Amino acid sequence: MTIETVRRICRAFPGVTEDIKWGADLAFSIGGKMFCVVNTEPPHQMSFKCSPDTFAELVEREGMIPAPYLARAMWVQQTELGETLQQRELEQLLRASYDLVVARLPKSRRPGQRATAPKANSRKAPS
């Protein structure tokens, strides 16, 4: 597993952007909210959001820990990219992370959603 593999997986989701944060972390975001972060310096740790059940299961695996600073928000960290998760499982976990973040976005910022015009006031003006 490489950073390019993670990048290809994340960029395939609708509306994803990427940028470098904190000097060496490649962050993947949707609607301005991160769902995956990969350290660009070896050993290339990767962190992502997950459900509480998945969090509990993943942190029991060797090579997976609660993500520093983000564990309270149910983020896990793979301590070395490519050592713990197989590509198919990683694709599913990153999609789940993306979906969790999208679900918390305002509808107007979700991918594929059109901004709707405000409804016209249906009350009649006083005569």
C-alpha positions, 0 to 999 in steps of 0.5 A, spaced: 500 500 500 502 506 498 500 514 499 498 514 491 493 508 492 490 511 498 490 518 494 486 514 488 481 511 493 480 517 496 479 522 490 474 517 487 469 519 492 465 525 489 467 532 491 473 530 495 479 535 495 486 534 498 491 539 501 497 539 505 496 540 513 501 541 518 507 541 514 507 534 512 500 531 512 496 529 506 489 531 508 482 528 504 476 532 505 469 533 503 465 540 504 471 542 508 471 537 513 477 531 513 475 524 513 482 521 512 490 524 513 496 520 511 503 523 513 507 524 507 514 522 511 515 515 513 513 510 516 507 514 513 501 513 518 494 514 516 488 516 520 481 516 518 474 516 522 470 510 523 463 508 527 464 507 534 463 499 533 469 499 528 473 503 532 473 498 538 474 493 533 480 496 529 484 498 535 484 491 538 489 490 531 496 490 532 498 496 528 492 500 529 491 505 535 486 511 537 489 517 533 492 522 537 488 528 538 482 525 534 480 519 538 475 522 542 471 523 535 472 516 533 479 516 529 484 511 528 491 511 526 494 505 522 501 506 525 505 504 518 501 504 511 500 498 508 502 493 514 495 492 517 489 493 512 489 490 505 486 494 500 479 492 499 478 493 507 481 499 506 477 501 501 471 500 505 473 503 511 475 510 507 468 509 504 465 509 511 469 515 513 467 519 507 460 517 508 460 519 516 463 526 514 458 527 509 452 525 513 454 531 518 455 536 513 449 541 512 445 538 506 447 544 502 454 542 502 453 535 501 456 532 494 450 532 489 446 537 492 443 543 489 443 549 493 435 551 493 432 557 493 429 560 499 421 559 499 417 565 498 413 567 504 406 564 503 402 569 507 399 575 504 401 582 505 396 586 509 391 590 505 
